[in-house]
């Protein structure tokens, strides 16, 4: 009897957990990396929003909040890899860049590296 109750309880708890699991699309994205640059916000934003060649879709999406912008940087070969720069003007005059992409798309380390190199060039960081 006790085994039956325990198995039933485990089954009910597992089913309840499955129903409350948050999907990947509703989870907030955490940055894959963040960096601070001495480059002014407007210059950094325009540089990151510049065309990146035939292999990428680049799109500036200004924010309603002053001092913030989002620039999509998505490889055409992996359009499902939602990825973007989140750019923020800081009070000290520096610019913060957060790189975000869909967390569970595997094999995109190369994209993180490309994005960081692009940001470093825009920020005047020798690499």
Secondary structure by P-SEA (a helix, b strand, c coil): caaaaaaaaaaaaaaaaaaaccccccccccccccccccccaaaaaaaaaccccccbbbbbbbbcccccbbbbbbbccccccccccbbbbccccbbbbbbbcccccccaaaaaaaaaaaaaaaacccc
